[in-house]
Amino acid sequence: MKIVVVKLGSSVIAPQGFLSPSIIAQLVRDFLAAESKGYKVVIVSSGAIACGLNKLGYKRRPQDMHSLMALSSLGQIMLMDIYAQKFKKHKKLCAQILLTWDDFDNRKRFLNAKYTINKLLNMGVVPIINENDAVSCDEIRFGENDRLAALVADLISAQELVLLSNVEGLIEGDKVIRQVQQIDSKIFQLAKKGGNAFTAGGMVSKLEAAKIATSAGIKTAIANGKSKGVLLKLLEGEAAGTVFLPLGGAAPARKRWIAFGKKVRGKVYIDDGAKEAILNKGKSLLSVGIIKVEGEFKKKDAVEVLDKDGRVCGCGIINYSCEELADLGGKKFTKEVVHRDNFVRR
């Protein structure tokens, strides 16, 4: 089963805050055309907050968290109603899945989400996924669906991720870069943070999502969602948007979950001996190598591991809470703080 995850930005389906049924209708036809080519389509759709803004006549996106949460709960109904109507015309069913970052942070919920999406695909139902903005502050604070789409693509082992927005792709000068082999600092320098009164995110968030997906071996593209038939062009290998090639040697699924799915709750600074041990000798991180601890975290949370100069070494699942780790300081005996199997180098 070939799976493509398609992320739709607010700028595509709700330009200037006005939900466009005609654009959604065209996109639905594109999704069904992709299915006729042997793909299963999973949609990650923005637009709920923009729909809520329009319904209440707001001219600009509010800044306070609870207004955004309320607007999302209002707009989500409108958004799904339109999707359901457009799919129904083609005798196709769609289903809503609302996720929070906690659904990725918790391994059991992470796997439950995977099984649910796969079951819907096997039933011939199109999953439509969005962040559960109405209940999660973090969703709106970092409110863009690009990262969510990348995590979903990795979650269900998709072959391709397509991020549709109102841009043609990654631009250098006045030309679209058609293919990127590796997303490095030079590529990020080409991106400009952006957005408007009705959207969140920008090219930086799309590149971050592409980096997650390509690291998992998933081909990724950024393209203009208003360009008719762009999805099929990308799936058939035609020149459209910017394509980011998947990296070889993807880490095991569980390590990718640690690296990208779990939310980092704190920081642990280590000395040179510990750095050498975890990076070059494949050892676990022991308490004797810890210099300093920052943040509030509990056992089994993800923490960032940094060297004494503040350079990131990687991240891992911690075996102690921040309070317990502080109590270990200065003691001669050693404790395994992060097991090597639960550490991911960065």
MOTABEL-V93546 format. One line per field, one symbol per residue. ss: DSSP state (A for helix, B for strand, O for the rest). psi: psi as a letter, one per 40 degrees, with the letter a starting at -180 (. if undefined). burial: I if it has 16 or more other C-alpha atoms within 10 Angstrom, else O. A space follows every 10 residues. Layout:
BEGIN
ss->???
psi->???
burial->???
END
This chain:
BEGIN
ss->OBBBBBBBOA AAAOAAAOOO AAAAAAAAAA AAAAAAOOBB BBBBBOOAAA AAAAAOOOOO OOOOAAAAAA AAAAAAAAAA AAAAAAAAOO OOOBBBBBBO AAAAAOAAAA AAAAAAAAAA AAOOOBBBBB BOOOOOAAAA AOOOOAAAAA AAAAAOOOOB BBBBBOOOOO BBOOBBOOBB OOOOAAAAAA OOOOOOOOOO OOAAAAAAAA AAAAAOOOBB BBBBOOOOOA AAAAAOOOOO OBBBOOOOOO OOAAAAAAAA AOOBBBBBBB OAAAAAAAAA OOOOBBAAAB BBBBBOOOOO OBBBBBOOOO OBBBBBBOOO OAAAAAAAOO OOOOOBBBOA AABBBO
psi->hhhhhhhhid edeghfehhg dddddddddd dddddeeeih hhhhhaeddd dddddefidi hididddddd dddddddddd ddddddddde fiiiihhhii dddddhdddd dddddddddd ddeehhhhii igddehdddd dfgieddddd dddddefidi hhhhaeieah hhbeihhdhh dhhaddddde ihhaiaeeii aadddddddd dddddefhhi ihiheehhed dddddeeihh ahhhiiiifi iidddddddd dihheaihhi idddddddde efiihiddeh dihiihiihe ihihhiaeee hhdaiihiei iddddddehe idiiihdhid eehhi.
burial->OOIIIIIIII IIIIIIIIIO IOIIIOIIII IIOIIOOOII IIIIIIIIII IIIIIOOOOO IOOOIIOIIO IIIIIIOIII OIIOIIIOOO OOIIOIOOII IOIIIIIOOI OOIIOOIIOI IOOOIIIIII IIIIOIIOII OOIIIIIIII IIIIIIIIII IIIIIIIIII IOOOOIIIII OIIOOOOOOO IOOOOOOIII IIIIIIIOII IIIIIIIIII IIIIIIIOII IIOIIOOOOI IIIIIIIOOO OOOOIIIIII IIIIOIIIII IOOIIOIIIO OOIIIIIIII IIIOOOIIOO IIIIIIIIOO OIIIIIIIII IIOOIOOIIO OOOOIOIIII OIIIOO
END
